[in-house]
Amino acid sequence: MSMIYLDNAATTPLLPEVLKEMLPYLEGQYGNPSGLYQISAEAKNAVENARKTIADTLGCEPEEIYFTSGGTEADNWAIKSVYRAGKKKCHIITSQIEHHAVLHTCQALEREGCAVTYLKVDEMGRISPEELEKAICPDTALITIMTANNEVGTIQPVRKIGEIARRHNIFFHTDAVQAYGHFPISVNKLGIDMLSASAHKFRGPKGAGFLYIKKDLDLPPFMHGGAQERGRRAGTENVPGIVGMGRAASLAHREMEEREQKTSAMRDYMIRRILGEIPFARLNGSWKNRLSGNCNISFQFVEGAALLVLLDEEGICAAAGSACSTGSREPSHVLKAMGLPDSIAHGTIRLTIGSQNTMEEIDRAVESIRKCVARLRSNSPEFEDLMDGRK
Ligand SMILES: *Cc1c(COP(=O)(O)O)cnc(C)c1O
């Protein structure tokens, strides 16, 4: 029985075209882009082509794209550099449902004396622009709110956030790691000053990402060393990774709409089947403002971790709240912020569909989920009581 991969929010399989593009830079084309001879010039050229491709997808200048080792580094860079650039007191506004790359960075800065406001979200996982505006104070230097959430797939009102940030002359950073490549993002139209993305979330290689930094932002370097990335992020470029990311970015923006429609059709079909065929199941997050591949579902009277084990035996890869929090028994901070009681949050799994998945796989996955949920519930005294009408 073949595996069914439904954890595309954790990582995605490398596209064959991307691998093909990368291979020469792992073999003969090994030049250091800083060198002064032919193979270096070729490597440098490949890196700059990727920069141009990515800049075009965001509607910005190539000089505004900085390569990083991934989304986590880009988030750290954006937030820490604003804090370090400030000569006086610093206040940051973020949300309670950010990825840990943002949340833990903010918490670390709090220990250094930075003030941080963690905005609440509604039951769909959306922040309120009014609450955001109310949280602004004279010291506010940065608003960092994700474009779309990795656990429940909720898309934030980014344009409104950008407007508010502009009106108050505050930097706006967005973690777009889940969103980039799924819908068009124009940094200028949306009022975004900094944006993080990661190649392995859009069919590119792991260990490559980028941070968009608007031209006129005067921020200190993140990595000290050589002159790479205009002196702001030292270190020899990950040439194969950057080349692969450029190719993946270009492919993600080609036929984007058709691909997204196909993915969201699979998503809606899966959600409808699960909710229709399995009792005591609920969808978390928003129907309307939702990433195309995200299904986040809670099953009452089921332990999410146990369900994942059974699904794994069926060859199905799914996640608990988020890949970063598996292993810990704490319910997901995102579901908690959305007001889900712990007992229900514990029975939650995340299934994320990618463009490589098929309807046949979705059908097989739903059958397995139905079977596994029933099996776990048959061992649950609470569920048996409920069915016997004793409660
Ligand atoms: C995966 C992810 C990250 C981290 O990206 P890496 O490249 O794995 O470091 C950050 N933010 C969000 C929303 C993510 O989904």
The ligand as an SDF file (V2000), in Angstrom:
LIG
                    3D

 15 15  0  0  0  0  0  0  0  0999 V2000
    7.4490   26.3130    8.2860 C   0  0  0  0  0  0  0  0  0  0  0  0
    7.1650   27.6670    8.8150 C   0  0  0  0  0  0  0  0  0  0  0  0
    8.1880   28.4860    9.3200 C   0  0  0  0  0  0  0  0  0  0  0  0
    9.6130   28.0070    9.4170 C   0  0  0  0  0  0  0  0  0  0  0  0
   10.2160   27.8950    8.1710 O   0  0  0  0  0  0  0  0  0  0  0  0
   11.5750   27.0100    8.0420 P   0  0  0  0  0  0  0  0  0  0  0  0
   12.0360   27.2860    6.6650 O   0  0  0  0  0  0  0  0  0  0  0  0
   11.1570   25.6070    8.2550 O   0  0  0  0  0  0  0  0  0  0  0  0
   12.5130   27.5310    9.0730 O   0  0  0  0  0  0  0  0  0  0  0  0
    7.8640   29.7370    9.7600 C   0  0  0  0  0  0  0  0  0  0  0  0
    6.6090   30.1980    9.7110 N   0  0  0  0  0  0  0  0  0  0  0  0
    5.5840   29.4560    9.2380 C   0  0  0  0  0  0  0  0  0  0  0  0
    4.2050   30.0240    9.2060 C   0  0  0  0  0  0  0  0  0  0  0  0
    5.8330   28.1710    8.7900 C   0  0  0  0  0  0  0  0  0  0  0  0
    4.8170   27.4210    8.3420 O   0  0  0  0  0  0  0  0  0  0  0  0
  1  2  1  0
  2  3  1  0
  2 14  2  0
  3  4  1  0
  3 10  2  0
  4  5  1  0
  5  6  1  0
  6  7  2  0
  6  8  1  0
  6  9  1  0
 10 11  1  0
 11 12  2  0
 12 13  1  0
 12 14  1  0
 14 15  1  0
M  END
$$$$
